[in-house]
């Protein structure tokens, strides 16, 4: 499956060296820059709370993306994974992979001069609107789809359920009679002989020898039978008790024409809603991806500050590890194992907080407290702890490698 890693490591004042260190461990795997702006940091307590919120929103938006692609698949089941991938683009026509590999923070959309919590609030509001619209559109479409299923069941079901308007003809009915009425009965094929032997005696006032086969399928034979109107209800009840299905049908040309028009309208509405929903999903998909990746970017920044201290001095990168993912991860974990016990990160955070230009008293106090407990503050997608900031980006929404 397509898999990316978002990770960050301490830069120690030289991002080029940090880049070479990562590159030497991942070998031929692809490595991409994942540049981040310098956000307003705020307080340590605020970052910890924000870390938890970002993790929740990250998971929620990943689920939303899955819902988008799964819905499009269900709406257009003949669409292949490659066709779906080509249809869903981001940021002016880029594929999701291209967008990830060339990511740049959209400052016009999410201004970095605002606190991180406000940026996340903006993303959450936007995504809440998208989710609300999706629910509304799915409700509308599922309602008309249910109506269409009823129409098709009537058109294509067996003779016990399907509509009879295209089967029964005027000559099958006694019409304009004051006393007589034609009923239509779906008889299981296995009970045909029993029907012919018993229908005249199900109740009084059944016209003898009036049962006539009208149509048949693999399960049922449809018979017409003539009864007196006042005996129709009793006949229907006793026929059902004998496992014969009396259809609720009266031949009325005007009513049949209205039903045909209604069925055509349902088909047209379903087609229109299907097109509108598919178009909306494809159009909003890019916005959801942008929001999701920006949330991941904020997670990388927040976790890096919590891990490595202030002022921020770390290198965020995107890695596509390929089939050697397990081996490469072990090499990175081994190389950066010193981060679990080394005080270098906390020393640098302490120095930056103590007199760093533009640092707030809250930041300085947080930095002066010493090393952060990485195990406590780390919120990673992987269940396995790594000494560096590490998130998996499982790009599996299209169901292909």
C-alpha positions as CSV (number, residue, x, y, z in Angstrom):
1,X,0.0,0.0,0.0
2,X,1.1,3.6,-0.5
3,X,2.5,4.8,2.7
4,X,4.2,8.1,3.7
5,X,5.9,9.1,6.9
6,X,5.9,12.5,8.4
7,X,8.7,12.9,10.8
8,X,10.9,15.5,12.4
9,X,14.3,15.4,14.0
10,X,16.4,18.0,15.9
11,X,18.3,20.2,13.4
12,X,21.0,21.2,16.0
13,X,21.3,24.5,14.1
14,X,22.1,22.9,10.7
15,X,19.2,21.5,8.7
16,X,21.5,20.3,5.9
17,X,23.3,17.9,8.3
18,X,20.0,16.7,9.6
19,X,18.8,16.1,6.1
20,X,22.0,14.1,5.2
21,X,21.6,12.0,8.4
22,X,18.0,11.0,7.5
23,X,19.0,10.4,3.8
24,X,21.8,8.1,4.8
25,X,19.4,6.0,6.8
26,X,16.6,5.7,4.3
27,X,18.9,4.8,1.3
28,X,17.0,4.8,-2.0
29,X,13.6,5.7,-0.4
30,X,12.2,9.0,-1.5
31,X,12.7,12.0,0.8
32,X,10.9,15.3,0.5
33,X,11.0,18.6,2.2
34,X,8.0,19.4,4.4
35,X,8.6,23.0,5.2
36,X,6.7,24.5,8.1
37,X,6.3,28.2,9.2
38,X,7.1,29.3,12.7
39,X,3.8,29.4,14.5
40,X,2.9,31.2,17.7
41,X,3.9,28.7,20.4
42,X,1.9,29.9,23.4
43,X,2.2,28.1,26.7
44,X,3.3,24.5,27.4
45,X,-0.1,23.6,28.8
46,X,-1.7,25.0,25.8
47,X,0.5,22.9,23.5
48,X,-0.3,19.8,25.4
49,X,-4.0,20.4,25.1
50,X,-3.6,21.3,21.4
51,X,-1.6,18.1,20.9
52,X,-4.6,16.0,22.0
53,X,-7.1,18.0,20.0
54,X,-4.9,17.7,16.8
55,X,-4.8,14.0,17.2
56,X,-8.6,13.7,17.4
57,X,-9.1,16.0,14.4
58,X,-6.5,14.1,12.4
59,X,-8.3,10.8,12.9
60,X,-11.7,12.4,12.2
61,X,-10.6,13.9,8.9
62,X,-8.9,10.7,7.8
63,X,-12.2,9.0,8.4
64,X,-13.9,11.7,6.4
65,X,-11.6,11.1,3.4
66,X,-12.3,7.4,3.6
67,X,-16.1,8.2,3.6
68,X,-15.6,10.4,0.5
69,X,-13.9,7.7,-1.5
70,X,-16.0,4.9,-0.3
71,X,-19.2,6.9,-1.2
72,X,-17.9,7.6,-4.7
73,X,-17.1,4.0,-5.2
74,X,-20.6,3.0,-4.1
75,X,-22.1,5.6,-6.3
76,X,-20.0,4.6,-9.3
77,X,-19.2,0.9,-8.8
78,X,-17.6,0.4,-12.3
79,X,-15.0,3.1,-11.6
80,X,-11.6,1.6,-11.2
81,X,-9.1,2.7,-8.5
82,X,-6.9,4.5,-11.1
83,X,-9.9,6.3,-12.6
84,X,-11.0,7.4,-9.1
85,X,-7.5,8.6,-8.3
86,X,-7.4,10.7,-11.5
87,X,-10.8,12.2,-10.7
88,X,-9.9,13.3,-7.2
89,X,-7.4,16.1,-7.3
90,X,-6.1,18.7,-4.9
91,X,-4.9,22.3,-5.1
92,X,-5.6,23.0,-8.7
93,X,-5.3,19.6,-10.3
94,X,-2.5,17.9,-8.3
95,X,-2.8,14.3,-7.3
96,X,-2.8,13.6,-3.6
97,X,0.7,12.3,-3.8
98,X,1.9,15.4,-5.7
99,X,0.3,17.6,-3.1
100,X,2.0,15.7,-0.2
101,X,5.4,15.8,-1.9
102,X,5.2,19.5,-2.7
103,X,3.4,20.7,0.4
104,X,3.7,24.3,1.4
105,X,1.7,25.9,4.2
106,X,-1.2,27.9,2.7
107,X,-0.8,31.2,4.6
108,X,-3.6,32.9,2.6
109,X,-6.0,30.3,3.9
110,X,-4.6,29.6,7.3
111,X,-2.7,32.7,8.5
112,X,0.3,31.9,10.7
113,X,0.1,35.2,12.6
114,X,-2.9,33.7,14.4
115,X,-2.5,31.3,17.4
116,X,-2.5,27.6,16.5
117,X,-5.7,27.0,18.4
118,X,-7.5,29.6,16.3
119,X,-6.1,28.0,13.1
120,X,-7.4,24.6,14.2
121,X,-10.7,26.2,15.1
122,X,-10.9,27.6,11.6
123,X,-10.2,24.2,10.1
124,X,-12.8,22.5,12.4
125,X,-15.5,25.0,11.4
126,X,-14.8,24.5,7.7
127,X,-14.8,20.7,8.1
128,X,-17.9,20.8,10.2
129,X,-19.7,22.5,7.3
130,X,-18.4,19.9,4.8
131,X,-19.5,17.1,7.1
132,X,-23.0,18.6,7.6
133,X,-23.4,19.1,3.8
134,X,-22.3,15.5,3.2
135,X,-24.9,14.1,5.7
136,X,-27.6,16.2,4.1
137,X,-26.8,15.2,0.5
138,X,-26.4,11.5,1.5
139,X,-29.8,11.6,3.2
140,X,-31.5,13.1,0.1
141,X,-29.8,10.7,-2.2
142,X,-30.5,7.6,0.0
143,X,-34.2,8.6,0.2
144,X,-34.6,8.8,-3.6
145,X,-32.5,5.7,-4.0
146,X,-34.9,3.8,-1.7
147,X,-37.8,5.0,-3.9
148,X,-36.0,3.8,-7.0
149,X,-35.3,0.4,-5.4
150,X,-39.1,0.1,-4.8
151,X,-39.8,1.1,-8.4
152,X,-37.3,-1.5,-9.7
153,X,-38.6,-4.2,-7.4
154,X,-42.0,-3.6,-8.8
155,X,-40.6,-3.7,-12.3
156,X,-38.3,-6.6,-12.0
157,X,-39.5,-8.7,-9.0
158,X,-41.5,-11.9,-9.3
159,X,-45.2,-11.9,-9.9
160,X,-46.1,-11.7,-6.2
161,X,-44.6,-8.2,-5.9
162,X,-43.9,-6.7,-9.3
163,X,-46.2,-4.0,-10.8
164,X,-48.9,-5.5,-13.1
165,X,-49.5,-2.4,-15.2
166,X,-47.3,-3.7,-18.0
167,X,-48.8,-7.3,-17.8
168,X,-52.5,-7.0,-17.4
169,X,-54.5,-6.0,-20.4
170,X,-58.1,-4.8,-20.7
171,X,-59.2,-8.2,-22.0
172,X,-58.0,-9.8,-18.8
173,X,-60.6,-7.9,-16.8
174,X,-64.4,-7.6,-16.3
175,X,-64.9,-3.9,-16.6
176,X,-67.7,-1.6,-15.8
177,X,-69.7,-4.3,-14.1
178,X,-72.0,-3.4,-11.2
179,X,-71.6,-6.8,-9.5
180,X,-68.5,-8.6,-10.7
181,X,-64.9,-7.9,-10.1
182,X,-61.7,-9.4,-11.4
183,X,-59.0,-10.3,-8.9
184,X,-55.4,-11.3,-9.8
185,X,-53.7,-14.0,-7.8
186,X,-50.0,-15.0,-7.8
187,X,-49.9,-18.7,-7.2
188,X,-46.7,-20.5,-6.4
189,X,-45.9,-22.9,-9.3
190,X,-45.8,-25.8,-6.8
191,X,-49.4,-25.0,-5.7
192,X,-50.9,-24.5,-9.2
193,X,-52.9,-27.8,-9.1
194,X,-54.2,-27.1,-5.6
195,X,-55.3,-23.6,-6.8
196,X,-57.2,-25.0,-9.7
197,X,-58.9,-27.6,-7.5
198,X,-59.9,-25.2,-4.7
199,X,-60.3,-21.6,-5.8
200,X,-64.0,-22.1,-6.6
201,X,-64.7,-23.2,-3.1
202,X,-62.6,-20.6,-1.2
203,X,-65.8,-18.7,-0.7
204,X,-69.2,-18.3,-2.1
205,X,-70.0,-16.2,-5.2
206,X,-66.9,-17.2,-7.2
207,X,-67.6,-17.4,-10.9
208,X,-67.0,-21.1,-11.9
209,X,-64.2,-21.8,-14.3
210,X,-63.2,-18.2,-14.3
211,X,-59.5,-18.7,-13.3
212,X,-57.3,-17.8,-16.3
213,X,-53.5,-17.8,-16.5
214,X,-52.3,-14.3,-17.4
215,X,-48.5,-14.6,-17.0
216,X,-45.8,-16.7,-15.3
217,X,-42.3,-16.6,-14.2
218,X,-39.9,-19.1,-12.5
219,X,-41.7,-18.9,-9.2
220,X,-45.3,-17.9,-9.8
221,X,-48.3,-18.1,-12.2
222,X,-50.5,-15.1,-12.3
223,X,-54.2,-16.0,-12.6
224,X,-57.2,-13.8,-13.0
225,X,-60.4,-14.9,-11.3
226,X,-63.9,-13.3,-11.3
227,X,-65.9,-13.0,-8.1
228,X,-68.8,-11.0,-6.9
229,X,-67.7,-7.7,-5.5
230,X,-69.2,-8.3,-2.1
231,X,-67.3,-11.5,-1.8
232,X,-63.9,-10.0,-2.9
233,X,-62.5,-9.3,0.6
234,X,-63.4,-12.7,2.0
235,X,-62.0,-14.4,-1.1
236,X,-58.7,-12.5,-0.7
237,X,-58.4,-13.4,3.0
238,X,-59.0,-17.1,2.4
239,X,-56.7,-17.2,-0.6
240,X,-53.9,-15.7,1.5
241,X,-54.5,-18.3,4.2
242,X,-54.1,-21.0,1.5
243,X,-50.7,-19.3,0.5
244,X,-52.0,-17.7,-2.7
245,X,-51.1,-14.0,-3.0
246,X,-54.0,-11.8,-4.1
247,X,-52.5,-8.7,-5.7
248,X,-53.9,-5.3,-4.8
249,X,-54.6,-4.2,-8.4
250,X,-57.4,-2.6,-10.2
251,X,-57.1,-1.9,-13.9
252,X,-57.3,1.9,-14.3
253,X,-55.6,3.4,-17.4
254,X,-55.4,6.8,-15.9
255,X,-53.9,5.6,-12.6
256,X,-51.5,3.3,-14.5
257,X,-50.3,6.3,-16.6
258,X,-49.8,8.4,-13.4
259,X,-47.7,5.6,-11.9
260,X,-45.6,5.3,-15.0
261,X,-44.9,9.1,-14.9
262,X,-44.0,8.8,-11.2
263,X,-41.6,6.0,-11.9
264,X,-39.9,8.0,-14.7
265,X,-39.6,11.0,-12.3
266,X,-38.0,8.9,-9.7
267,X,-35.5,7.5,-12.2
268,X,-34.7,11.0,-13.4
269,X,-34.3,12.4,-9.9
270,X,-32.0,9.6,-8.9
271,X,-29.8,10.2,-11.9
272,X,-29.7,13.9,-11.2
273,X,-28.9,13.5,-7.5
274,X,-26.3,10.9,-8.3
275,X,-24.5,13.3,-10.7
276,X,-24.8,16.2,-8.2
277,X,-23.5,14.2,-5.3
278,X,-20.6,12.7,-7.3
279,X,-19.7,16.2,-8.5
280,X,-19.9,17.7,-5.0
281,X,-17.7,14.9,-3.5
282,X,-15.1,15.3,-6.2
283,X,-15.1,19.1,-5.8
284,X,-14.9,19.0,-1.9
285,X,-12.3,16.2,-1.8
286,X,-9.4,18.5,-2.4
287,X,-10.6,20.9,0.4
288,X,-10.7,17.9,2.8
289,X,-7.2,16.8,1.9
290,X,-5.9,20.3,2.4
291,X,-7.5,20.6,5.8
292,X,-6.2,17.1,6.8
293,X,-2.6,17.7,5.7
294,X,-2.5,21.1,7.4
295,X,-3.7,19.5,10.6
296,X,-0.9,16.9,10.3
297,X,1.5,19.8,9.7
298,X,0.4,21.4,12.9
299,X,0.8,18.1,14.7
300,X,4.4,17.9,13.5
301,X,5.2,21.4,14.8
302,X,3.5,21.0,18.1
303,X,5.0,17.5,18.8
304,X,8.4,18.8,17.7
305,X,8.3,21.7,20.2
306,X,7.1,19.4,22.9
307,X,9.9,16.9,22.1
308,X,12.9,19.1,21.3
309,X,12.1,22.4,23.1
310,X,12.2,26.0,22.1
311,X,13.1,28.0,20.1
312,X,12.0,25.6,17.4
313,X,15.0,24.0,15.7
314,X,14.0,20.8,13.9
315,X,13.8,19.4,10.4
316,X,10.4,18.1,9.3
317,X,10.4,15.8,6.2
318,X,8.2,13.5,4.2
319,X,9.5,10.0,3.5
320,X,8.1,7.3,1.2
321,X,9.8,4.3,2.6
322,X,8.6,1.6,0.1
323,X,8.9,-2.1,0.8
324,X,11.8,-1.7,3.2
325,X,9.8,0.4,5.7
326,X,10.4,-1.9,8.7
327,X,14.2,-2.0,8.2
328,X,14.4,1.8,7.5
329,X,12.4,2.6,10.6
330,X,14.6,0.4,12.8
331,X,17.7,2.2,11.4
332,X,16.2,5.6,12.2
333,X,15.2,4.5,15.7
334,X,18.7,3.2,16.3
335,X,20.4,6.3,15.0
336,X,18.2,8.7,17.1
337,X,18.1,6.5,20.2
338,X,20.2,9.2,22.0
339,X,17.2,11.5,22.0
340,X,15.5,9.3,24.7
341,X,18.4,9.9,27.2
342,X,20.3,12.8,25.9
343,X,19.9,16.2,27.5
344,X,20.9,18.0,24.3
345,X,17.4,18.9,23.3
346,X,16.4,20.2,26.7
347,X,19.7,22.1,27.1
348,X,19.0,23.9,23.8
349,X,15.4,24.6,24.8
350,X,16.6,26.0,28.1
351,X,19.1,28.3,26.4
352,X,16.5,29.4,23.9
353,X,13.9,30.1,26.6
354,X,16.3,32.0,28.8
355,X,16.9,35.1,26.8
356,X,15.8,34.2,23.4
357,X,14.6,37.2,21.5
358,X,10.9,37.6,21.4
359,X,10.3,34.7,23.9
360,X,7.4,35.2,26.2
361,X,7.8,34.7,30.0
362,X,5.5,31.7,29.8
363,X,7.7,30.1,27.1
364,X,10.9,30.9,29.1
365,X,9.4,29.4,32.2
366,X,8.3,26.3,30.4
367,X,11.8,25.9,28.8
368,X,13.5,26.5,32.1
369,X,11.7,23.6,33.7
370,X,14.1,21.2,32.1
371,X,13.6,18.4,29.7
372,X,10.1,17.5,28.6
373,X,8.8,14.0,29.3
374,X,8.7,12.7,25.7
375,X,6.7,9.6,26.6
376,X,4.0,11.7,28.3
377,X,3.6,14.4,25.6
378,X,4.1,12.3,22.5
379,X,0.9,11.7,20.4
380,X,1.9,9.6,17.5
381,X,-0.2,7.6,15.1
382,X,1.9,4.5,15.4
383,X,1.4,2.4,18.5
384,X,5.2,2.0,18.8
385,X,7.1,4.8,20.4
386,X,9.9,6.4,18.4
387,X,12.6,8.8,19.8
388,X,11.7,11.3,17.1
389,X,8.4,12.7,16.0
390,X,6.8,10.2,13.7
391,X,3.4,10.0,12.0
392,X,2.3,7.5,9.3
393,X,0.3,8.9,6.4
394,X,-1.5,5.7,5.1
395,X,-2.5,6.8,1.7
396,X,-4.7,3.8,1.0
397,X,-8.0,5.5,0.2
398,X,-8.0,4.4,-3.5
399,X,-7.4,0.8,-2.7
400,X,-4.3,0.2,-4.7
401,X,-0.5,0.3,-4.4
